[in-house]
Amino acid sequence: MNRMVNIMENINQNTRQKLRVAVVFGTRPDAIKMAPLVKELKKNSFIETIVCVTAQHRQMLDQVLDIFGIVPDYDLDIMADRQSLEHITTKSLEGMSSVFEKEKPDIVLVHGDTTTCFASSLAAFYKKIMVGHVEAGLRTFDKYRPFPEEMNRKLTGALADLHFAPTLSNKNNLINEGVDRNKIYITGNTVIDAIKTTVKKDYIFQNEELKNINFNDKEKRIITVEAHRRENLGLPLENICNAVRDIVEKYNDIEIVYPVHLNPAVQEVVRKILGNHPRIHLISPINVQDMHNLMARSYLVMTDSGGLQEEAPSLGKPVIVLRNETERPEAVEAGTVVVGGTDRDKIAALACNLLDNEDDYNRMARAVNPYGDGNASERIVGALLYEFGISNEKPREFGASK
């Protein structure tokens, strides 16, 4: 607390000095979720924002930066061909350590469960700089599922000083691990903030293949499929693809849109099983605006992505999770998603039920999204101002009664 008081005293003595906040991310999903927070931070006159990217994902990260108009102050550009976890970790650690040594931020904000998140938190810890963890407290309680994300998130939580948890369940996970409840803020998820700006009724797709699909045809239903996680490579992905093909062959009005990850291990399986079918569109990876608007025009979503489990329900789209577990149990409890696992028959059965049973479909489509109201970034900025003594007003938590 003394450190925070000193910062406030400096601000009072010299109006040019501001709370220095370094925001670090390196992947496409992280960029999507941190972009609205960067925008909110930059709006605040008491905060100086330093944007740092590792570019753990290069091309996909750049798409998001361009869409949201964010120009990083530091870009480590660490991505390498067939990069290993060891490469990402060491390059991020060394690179961010140098940045923090030069910029001396008062706090470093990291996001989620990526290797960039963990390594940057460790770099800040080594410099005795505070860490704020955005999207904190999600757990599967299996350190190898998802791998390495579960441990990245837990280790970051152990290093963090402030924890911005999307939900009450996430907060409780942290409290059970011994985190000071007074340093946890329930904010909702910043991805809901992002969707408020990306989904538009008159949106024109940038992907040429999506432009050629008639989303206004009332005689067909579109299913968005997205599967690429490391733990699903091999037989699990084969089962997922075979289930998707089973669904298409059973229903003449179904069309599949599957943005296929560039990983050769994904490409090989997906194209072998789902290629050359007139109602299955295997397209290149798409930017965040295309993805959000694709989901908005779809009937349902099938995914192994954590982010899509949060995004699709805000658009009123049921989600079948293509994993055996989820670190987002709130969605299951709320009824916005159902866990299909990687069993071919189970996935197909769940999809068929939603395609055949209007009541079950509507129940999921109309369930309240437990992940936010679009004001998470505002709450996080409010928490920073409160914690550093710049504001006396503690932000109202997401889900708190008015």
ZIJO-V304513 format. One record per backbone hydrogen bond with DSSP energy under -1.0 kcal/mol. NH is the residue of the N-H (numbers start at 0). CO is the residue of the C=O. Records with the same first field share a line. If there is no record, write none. Layout:
NH: CO + CO
This chain:
4: 0
5: 1
6: 2
7: 3
8: 4
9: 5
10: 6
11: 7
12: 8
13: 9
16: 13
18: 45
20: 47
21: 106
22: 49
23: 108
24: 51
30: 26
31: 27
32: 28
33: 29
34: 30
37: 33
38: 34
39: 35
40: 36
41: 37
43: 40
46: 43
47: 18
49: 20
51: 22
52: 73
53: 24
56: 25
61: 57
62: 58
63: 59
64: 60
65: 61
66: 62
67: 63
69: 64
72: 50
73: 50
75: 52
77: 53
82: 79
87: 83
88: 84
89: 85
90: 86
91: 87
92: 88
93: 89
94: 90
95: 91
96: 92
97: 93
98: 94
99: 95
100: 96
101: 97
102: 98
103: 99
105: 19
106: 19
107: 129
108: 21
109: 131
111: 133
117: 113
118: 114
119: 115
120: 116
121: 117
122: 118
123: 119
124: 120
125: 121
126: 122
127: 124
128: 123
131: 107
132: 161
133: 109
134: 163
135: 163
144: 141
149: 145
151: 147
152: 148
153: 149
154: 150
155: 151
156: 152
157: 153
158: 154
159: 155
160: 130
161: 130
162: 182
163: 132
164: 184
170: 166
171: 167
172: 168
173: 169
174: 170
175: 171
177: 174
178: 173
182: 179
183: 180
184: 162
186: 164
188: 370
191: 188
193: 189
194: 190
195: 191
196: 193
197: 193
198: 194
202: 199
210: 206
212: 209
214: 212
216: 213
219: 216
220: 252
222: 254
223: 299
224: 256
225: 301
231: 228
232: 229
236: 231
237: 233
238: 234
239: 235
240: 236
241: 237
242: 238
243: 239
244: 240
245: 241
246: 242
247: 243
248: 244
249: 245
250: 246
254: 220
255: 278
256: 222
257: 280
259: 282
265: 262
266: 262
267: 263
269: 265
270: 266
271: 267
272: 268
273: 269
274: 270
279: 276
280: 255
282: 257
290: 286
291: 287
292: 288
293: 289
294: 290
295: 291
297: 294
298: 221
299: 221
300: 317
301: 223
302: 319
303: 225
309: 306
310: 306
311: 307
314: 311
315: 312
316: 311
318: 335
319: 300
320: 337
321: 302
322: 320
330: 327
332: 328
333: 329
334: 330
335: 330
336: 330
337: 318
339: 320
340: 320 + 322
346: 342
347: 343
348: 344
349: 345
350: 346
351: 347
352: 348
353: 349
354: 350
355: 351
356: 352
360: 356
361: 357
362: 358
363: 359
364: 360
365: 361
378: 374
379: 375
380: 376
381: 377
382: 378
383: 379
384: 380
385: 381
386: 382
387: 383
388: 385
389: 384
390: 384
397: 185
399: 396
